[in-house]
C-alpha cells in the first residue's frame, strides 16, 4: 500500500484591517487550484450580487453573511491546502481591534505568521498589536507580504522603506526567521507566481516561502517531555494507564519520569498510541502509558522528564485581556491550565504594554484587548514551565465563573522583549 | 515518523477525552455516514479498552438509505454503544413541526428533533463529525461551539479558543457542540479510512443503480425519489460521496469500488462533496449558516 507521508504546517494571517489578508489567502488558494469549481462559482456569484466585481477573493474565507455585507473579517476562517509533502492549516484572522480575541484564537496554535501590510501605509498600530500578540504567543517564523505594490507603481524604494520599519519591529519582538515579499494579492504578483513587474526582487514568492519554511509542531520545544494526564484508563487484568497528549520532547518506554505535583519518580513500563502498542512517541501524539509504581495520580497531574517544571500557586504572567469589563484585582475567576481547572484570582496588575513603544506602563488599568503583566494566585498548585520554553505547560485561560466566558489568555513568565 | 494523519487522529482523541472530562452528559451524533463512522472509530480508541462513556444518537428523518441504517446498527453494536434514535416522524406526529408533505424536505425539521432530544436527555455536549472544509460557515466554527438555551449558534460572538485549552463549562439548558474532525479534509477522512481499513455502508463504493439526472445531480430512483414528467431512468455505476436524506442526496458517477480507488478519485476531484451531492445546501448562499444559527448540526 502506498502511503504518502506529509507533515503539517499551521499558519495564521496577521495584520491590520483592510491590508488584504483575506484577499491574499483567496488568491493563494485560487492560484494553487485548492478550491473546487463549485466553490469558485459561488464566490463569483456572491461577488456579482454585491456589486464588488467579477471575483472578490476575500469571499473565499469571509463566509458569513455579516462579513460579506460589511466587507470585513469578523472571526477566523480555517482553510486547508495540500502539496505532495505538506498539509497546510490556514487560519485567516480578523484585523479589526474589536476582534483581537478571535485573532489570538487563530494565532495561538500557529507555527508561522503570514503578516500582511499595505505598502502605502506601512506599519500601523493594529499591525504592531498583532505582531506583538503573535510574538507573545511564541510564533518565531514570519513571512511578511508587503501588499498593494500595484498602488505604488511597483516601487522598490516604497517596498524597502516598509521593510526597514517592519524588520526593526520583528527584530525587537524576537522573531527568528523573517522573509519579506513584495506582492499584489489582488492581481497575484509574487503570490503563487513570480511577478514580471518587479525585476528588482529576487526572493521567493509567498508560495515558495511557505513550502520551504520549517513545519515543526508548535508544541515542540525540546525542553523535557510533558504528559498532562487527561484520563485514567483501566486496562484488562486490572492495571491502570495514564492518557494524555505528549509535548515538549520524545518519550520512551524505560524513561524515568516524575509525577507532579506529588514528586514521585518512576519508570514508563509500556505505551500505546492511536496505532497500538509502541516503544516511543513524539510531541503531538495522544498516548497512554503504564508506570512501574502504583500511584494515585489523576486528571490534572503531570508526568515529566528532566529538566522538571516548577510547582507553584503564585506566578507572574503576560495576559491578553478579552473580558468586557476591566480587570478587578481580587475577583474570583476560574483558571484552566493543561488538564487542571482551579479557582484563581489576579492579585496585582504590574503594568500594561503600550503598543506604540512596547514599554510597560504601570498605570494599573487593564481593559478589553489590552496586554498586561499580572500576578496570579491559584487555589490548587499548578505544574508550570515558562511559556518561552513550553507553549502547553506555559499557557492558561481565565474563565468568568458566572457566564463561563473565556476572559483572558495567559502566558506564564515575562516575554523576552519586555525585559528592557 | 509522525505524519499528518497521526497528528489529526491524536488531536481528535485529545478533544474527545477533554469533553468527556469537562462535561456531565455528552452524546455522539451518529448518522452512519463516513465522518461519524470515523468519529466513532476514534472514540473507541480514546477510551479503549473501556466501553464508550456516552451513548450515540441518530436523528432519523425517515428518509434513510437502508444500507446506512444497517451500518448504523452494526457499528453501534460492535462498539457496545447505546443507540438513541430521535425521530423526525415523531416530531411531526406531535405537531412540533409542520409536515412537509409526501417526500418533502425534512432537513430543517431535524433541528427541532435534535434540540428536543438534547433537552429531554439533558445532554450538555454533542459530538459531531462536521469538518471545516465542508462549508464556508463551518469554516468559521470553533472546535467547542457554544449553544444557548434555544440551541442557537452566534457566529458573531464565539468564545475565544486558545491553544488546546478547550473549556466546556455551560449553564443549565445550554450545551456545546464538539467537532473533533474540524481540521480534517475529505481526503484526510478517506486516507484515514483506508489506513485503518474501516467498515462503511456499501453505498460509498461503486455499484450499479437506477438513477435520474435532476438539477445536475444523480438521484437514486426508488422509495424516496419519484420520477417527474420528462425524466428518464438510466443505469449507471455510481457511488455516494456524502450520505444525507435519500430524497436530497445525489450520487456521483464512479467506478471506484475499493478504498484505494476512492482515495485516488477524491484526490483529483474538482467539485466539492457537498456541491456535488447535497440538495440541502443549494437553497441559498448562506443555507448552512442559517441552519447552523438555528441549531442544526
Interface residues (C-beta under 8 A of the other chain):
Chain A: X1 X3 X4 X5 X6 X7 X8 X36 X37 X38 X39 X42 X45 X46 X49 X61 X63 X64 X65 X66 X74 X75 X76 X77 X78 X79 X80 X82 X87 X89 X101 X102 X104 X105 X108 X109 X217 X230 X231 X233 X234 X235 X236 X243 X244 X245 X273 X274 X275 X282 X284 X285 X286 X299 X322 X334 X336 X337 X339 X341 X391 X392 X395 X396 X397 X399 X404 X405 X406 X409
Chain B: X1 X2 X3 X4 X6 X7 X8 X9 X10 X11 X13 X14 X17 X18 X20 X21 X22 X45 X46 X47 X48 X49 X50 X132 X133 X135 X136 X137 X139 X140 X142 X155 X156 X158 X159 X160 X161 X162 X163 X164 X165 X167 X169 X170 X171 X182 X183 X185 X187 X188 X191 X194 X195 X260 X269 X270 X271 X272 X275 X276 X285 X286 X289
